[in-house]
Amino acid sequence: MTTTTPSAPVTARGPLAVRTITGEEHLAFVRSRRSASFLQTPAWGAVKAEWRRESVGWFAGAELVGAALVLYRQVPKVKRYLAYLPEGPVIDYADGDLEGWLRPLTTHLKGQGAFGIRIGPPVVVARWGAATVKEGVADPEVRRLGQLPPTERSAAGATVVSQLQELGWRKLEAEGGFAAGQPAFNFQVPLRTPEGEPRTEAEVLKGMNQLWRRNIKKADKAGVEVTTSVDDAALEAFHALYVHTAERDHFTPRPLPYFRTMRDALNAEEPDRFTFFLAHHEGDLVAATIAIRVGAHYWYSYGASSTAKRDVRGSNAVQWAMVRAALAAGCDVYDLRGITETLDADDSHVGLIQFKVGTGGEAVEHVGEWDLPVNRLLYKAFDLYMSRR
């Protein structure tokens, strides 16, 4: 179906001011929201220690009405920066005055030495249900999600895209499947009905495809046990399996200290923000994941699986354990993070969406990441430098 929204209201809040805020003010604002990306928490700045970081806030008079984590990446040999707001800022995109939010942000960041600004508004453009995606994968004529009619379009998302274009922002296009920053396409399992009521475990399980339900049952029958932990033993076990997965699947793994920093920073902010899920079969670790929660949004962040004992379906067992944990926490969504737009059977990325579509969720397109060149010469030089790395 196609959704419609009324014309954007004319705001009477008056002009906004942007200034630096404390981490405590920033965290308090995030806590007031039902959903905000973990990439927009103050703690994420500590994870990305190679970037200079700043918490900024939007003020309507004395009231804090928006917040963002800004990460500054320096141009080599010059004290000028790309100011990056991953999956942010956290503002009211529905009030119809995007310029009123972005203009004072640009002024502030320019004063901080930014030659360019990159944002990733967490605003949905379109959704495709699992059945639609499955049909697209099976159709040899369909190679991209965009070729399929969405189950739902967002007029609010289209408005944000239109306003960004009018304001001179440039959309970053994906290269080789994924964008340089955060993915525009994600896969999510809604944990509430369209009326806002919480779904039960039985309802979510029923929404999964037959293979997923069979594999979850098979893992249970085989005796796969899933436990949770945040201790160093779990960290080391996860990382060893993650390195094994990287070797098998031919990607470069992050080092163990990265995950230690990530765990320590996020859980210092909220004790249950970061959790390891470990699936064992007869004492062998067969699958492991990292879950992150901010408010009512629950993410599957990283995953690993053993090449041995694939038949006990540890990956399905650990995913189901995370879904159940998200439901128990009263979350609105279980987010499996990025997918590519491809539905081409010959593309190596298509297996990822096929795995995720079995959960019965939906593919979600966000507006993506956008750049505003503040100093065009430096922006072009930085763009060239990054392309050659």
C-alpha positions in Angstrom: 0.0 0.0 0.0 1.0 3.6 -0.4 0.9 5.8 2.7 0.1 9.5 2.6 0.7 12.2 5.2 -0.8 15.6 5.6 1.1 18.7 4.5 4.0 19.5 6.8 2.9 21.8 9.6 4.2 25.3 9.8 6.3 25.5 12.9 5.9 28.3 15.4 8.9 27.4 17.5 11.1 30.3 16.3 14.7 30.1 15.2 17.0 27.4 16.6 20.5 27.8 18.0 23.1 25.1 17.9 25.9 24.8 20.4 28.2 22.3 22.2 26.5 20.4 25.0 27.9 18.0 27.6 27.8 14.3 27.2 25.4 14.1 30.1 23.0 16.5 28.3 23.3 14.5 25.1 22.7 11.2 26.9 19.6 12.6 28.7 18.2 13.7 25.3 18.8 10.2 23.8 17.1 8.6 26.8 14.1 10.8 26.1 13.6 9.3 22.7 12.1 5.9 21.9 14.6 5.3 19.2 18.0 6.8 18.3 20.9 5.1 16.6 23.7 3.8 18.8 26.0 5.7 16.4 24.4 8.9 17.8 25.1 8.2 21.5 27.9 10.0 23.3 29.6 6.7 23.9 30.1 6.0 20.2 32.5 8.9 20.1 34.8 7.0 22.5 34.6 4.0 20.2 35.8 6.1 17.3 38.8 7.4 19.1 40.7 8.3 15.9 38.1 11.0 15.2 37.7 14.2 17.3 34.2 14.2 18.8 31.7 16.7 19.9 28.1 16.6 21.2 25.9 19.4 19.9 22.4 20.4 20.8 19.6 22.4 19.1 17.9 24.9 21.4 14.6 26.6 21.1 15.1 29.2 23.7 16.4 27.3 26.7 14.8 24.0 25.7 17.0 21.3 24.2 15.0 20.0 21.2 17.6 18.0 19.2 21.1 16.5 19.6 23.9 14.9 17.6 27.3 13.3 17.9 29.7 14.9 15.5 32.9 13.1 14.5 35.6 15.2 12.9 38.1 13.7 10.5 41.1 15.9 9.7 42.5 16.6 6.3 46.1 15.5 6.2 48.5 18.4 7.2 45.6 20.9 7.4 43.5 21.8 10.5 40.2 21.4 8.6 37.7 18.6 9.1 35.0 16.5 7.6 32.2 16.7 10.2 30.3 13.4 10.2 27.0 12.7 11.9 26.5 8.9 11.4 22.8 8.0 11.3 22.0 11.5 12.6 21.3 14.1 13.7 18.5 13.3 16.1 16.0 16.0 15.3 12.3 16.4 14.4 12.3 15.7 10.6 8.6 15.9 10.5 8.1 19.6 11.3 8.6 20.7 7.7 11.5 23.1 8.3 14.6 21.1 7.6 16.5 24.3 6.6 15.7 25.7 10.1 17.5 22.7 11.6 20.5 22.4 9.2 21.4 26.1 8.8 22.5 26.7 12.4 24.2 23.3 12.4 26.2 24.3 9.3 27.2 27.6 10.9 28.3 25.9 14.1 30.4 23.2 12.3 32.0 25.8 9.9 33.1 27.6 13.0 34.7 24.4 14.2 36.8 24.1 11.1 34.6 21.8 9.0 35.2 22.0 5.2 32.3 19.5 4.6 29.4 18.0 6.5 28.1 14.5 6.2 24.7 13.4 7.7 22.6 10.3 7.6 19.0 11.2 8.5 17.3 8.1 10.1 14.2 8.7 7.9 12.5 5.9 6.0 11.8 6.4 2.2 10.2 3.0 1.4 9.6 -0.5 2.8 9.3 -3.9 1.1 7.7 -6.8 2.9 9.3 -10.3 3.0 6.9 -11.7 0.5 7.7 -9.0 -2.0 11.5 -9.4 -1.6 11.2 -13.2 -1.9 9.3 -12.8 -5.2 11.9 -10.4 -6.5 14.8 -12.8 -5.7 13.0 -15.5 -7.6 12.3 -13.4 -10.6 15.4 -13.4 -13.0 14.2 -10.1 -14.5 14.5 -8.3 -11.1 18.0 -7.3 -10.1 17.4 -4.5 -7.6 14.9 -3.7 -4.8 14.1 -0.5 -6.6 12.5 -2.4 -9.4 9.9 -3.8 -7.1 6.9 -1.7 -6.0 7.3 -0.9 -2.3 4.8 -2.3 0.2 4.9 1.2 1.7 6.2 4.6 0.6 6.9 7.5 3.0 5.8 10.9 1.9 7.8 12.3 4.9 11.0 10.6 3.5 10.4 12.0 0.0 10.0 15.5 1.5 13.3 15.2 3.4 15.1 14.1 0.2 13.5 16.9 -1.8 14.5 19.5 0.8 18.1 18.2 1.0 18.4 18.6 -2.7 17.0 22.1 -2.6 19.4 23.0 0.1 22.5 21.9 -1.9 23.3 18.6 -0.2 24.7 15.8 -2.3 23.6 12.2 -1.9 26.4 9.7 -1.5 25.9 6.8 -3.9 26.8 3.2 -2.9 29.8 1.6 -4.6 30.3 -2.1 -4.9 27.1 -2.9 -3.0 27.5 -0.8 0.2 28.0 2.9 0.7 31.2 4.3 2.0 29.5 5.0 5.4 26.3 3.6 6.8 24.0 1.5 4.5 20.8 3.1 3.1 19.1 -0.3 3.0 18.5 -2.3 6.2 16.4 -5.3 7.1 14.2 -5.1 10.2 11.6 -7.2 12.0 8.8 -5.1 13.4 8.0 -6.1 17.0 4.8 -4.1 17.2 1.6 -4.3 15.1 0.6 -1.4 12.8 -1.7 -0.4 15.7 1.2 -0.2 18.0 0.5 -3.3 20.1 3.4 -5.5 21.0 3.7 -8.7 19.0 4.1 -12.0 20.9 6.8 -14.6 20.4 4.3 -16.8 18.7 3.3 -14.1 16.2 6.9 -13.2 15.3 7.8 -16.9 14.9 4.7 -17.5 12.7 5.9 -14.6 10.5 9.2 -16.4 9.7 9.5 -18.7 6.7 9.2 -22.4 7.0 13.0 -22.9 6.8 13.7 -20.5 9.6 11.1 -22.1 11.9 12.4 -25.6 11.1 16.0 -24.6 11.8 15.1 -23.0 15.1 13.3 -26.2 16.1 16.2 -28.3 14.8 18.7 -26.3 16.9 16.5 -26.7 20.0 16.2 -30.5 19.4 20.0 -30.8 18.8 20.6 -29.2 22.2 22.0 -25.9 21.1 22.2 -23.6 24.2 22.3 -19.8 23.9 23.8 -17.8 26.7 24.5 -14.1 27.2 27.5 -12.4 28.7 29.6 -9.2 28.7 32.8 -10.6 30.3 36.2 -11.0 28.8 35.8 -14.7 28.2 32.8 -14.0 26.0 34.7 -11.3 24.2 37.6 -13.6 23.4 35.4 -16.4 22.4 33.3 -14.2 20.1 36.5 -12.7 18.5 38.1 -16.1 17.9 35.0 -17.3 16.0 34.7 -13.9 14.2 38.3 -14.2 12.9 37.5 -17.8 11.8 34.4 -16.4 10.0 36.4 -13.7 8.3 38.9 -16.2 7.0 36.2 -18.3 5.6 34.1 -15.5 4.1 37.1 -13.4 2.9 36.7 -10.2 4.8 39.1 -8.3 7.0 38.2 -8.7 10.7 38.4 -5.9 13.3 41.0 -6.5 16.0 39.9 -7.6 19.5 40.7 -4.3 21.2 38.0 -2.6 19.0 35.3 -4.8 20.4 36.7 -4.4 23.9 36.5 -0.6 23.5 33.0 -0.9 22.0 31.7 -3.0 24.9 33.3 -0.9 27.6 32.2 2.5 26.2 28.6 1.4 25.4 28.0 -0.4 28.7 29.6 2.4 30.7 26.7 4.5 29.3 24.0 2.0 29.9 24.7 -1.4 31.6 22.7 -3.5 29.1 23.4 -1.6 25.9 25.9 -4.2 24.5 25.6 -8.0 25.0 27.3 -11.1 23.6 25.1 -14.0 22.6 26.9 -17.3 22.5 25.4 -20.5 21.0 27.1 -23.7 22.2 26.5 -27.3 21.1 28.0 -30.0 23.3 30.6 -27.5 24.6 31.6 -26.2 21.1 30.9 -22.6 20.2 28.9 -22.7 17.0 27.6 -19.1 16.6 28.1 -15.8 18.4 26.7 -12.3 18.0 26.7 -8.8 19.4 23.4 -7.2 20.3 23.0 -3.5 21.0 19.9 -1.7 22.4 19.1 2.0 22.6 15.6 2.7 24.0 13.1 0.6 22.0 15.5 -0.2 19.1 17.4 -3.5 19.2 20.3 -4.2 16.7 22.1 -7.3 15.6 25.5 -5.7 15.1 28.1 -8.4 14.4 27.8 -12.1 13.9 30.1 -15.1 13.6 29.6 -18.9 13.0 31.6 -22.1 12.9 32.2 -23.9 9.7 31.8 -27.2 11.7 28.4 -28.3 12.9 26.5 -26.2 10.5 23.7 -28.8 10.7 22.8 -27.9 14.3 21.7 -24.4 13.1 23.4 -22.3 15.7 23.0 -19.1 13.7 19.3 -19.5 13.7 19.2 -20.3 17.3 21.2 -17.2 18.3 19.1 -14.9 16.1 15.9 -16.3 17.7 17.4 -15.7 21.2 18.1 -12.1 20.3 14.6 -11.6 18.9 13.1 -13.0 22.1 15.4 -10.7 24.2 14.2 -7.7 22.1 10.6 -8.7 22.7 11.2 -9.1 26.4 12.7 -5.6 26.6 9.5 -4.1 25.0 11.4 -3.0 21.9 9.7 -1.7 18.7 12.0 -3.3 16.2 14.7 -5.9 15.8 17.2 -4.5 13.3 19.5 -6.8 11.3 21.3 -3.8 9.9 22.6 -3.5 6.4 21.8 -5.2 3.1 22.6 -4.2 -0.4 19.9 -3.3 -3.0 20.8 -6.3 -5.1 18.4 -9.1 -5.8 20.6 -10.6 -8.6 21.1 -14.3 -8.0 24.6 -14.0 -9.4 25.6 -11.3 -6.9 27.6 -12.4 -3.9 25.6 -10.1 -1.6 22.2 -11.7 -2.4 22.8 -14.5 0.2 22.7 -11.9 2.9 19.2 -10.7 2.1 18.0 -14.2 1.5 19.1 -15.1 5.1 17.5 -12.0 6.6 14.3 -12.2 4.6 13.6 -15.6 6.3 12.9 -13.7 9.5 9.6 -12.4 8.0 10.7 -8.8 8.4 11.0 -6.0 5.8 13.6 -4.3 3.7 13.8 -0.7 4.7 15.3 2.1 2.6 16.4 5.3 4.4 17.3 8.6 2.8 20.9 7.6 2.9 24.0 9.7 3.6 24.3 13.3 2.3 27.3 15.7 2.0 27.4 19.5 2.1 30.7 20.9 0.8 31.4 24.0 2.9 34.8 24.6 1.3 34.5 23.1 -2.2 38.3 23.0 -2.9 39.1 21.2 0.4 36.1 18.9 0.0 37.2 17.9 -3.5 40.8 17.3 -2.3 39.6 15.2 0.6 37.3 13.2 -1.7 40.3 12.5 -4.0 42.5 11.5 -1.0 39.9 9.0 0.3 39.3 7.5 -3.1 43.0 6.7 -3.4 43.4 5.0 0.0 
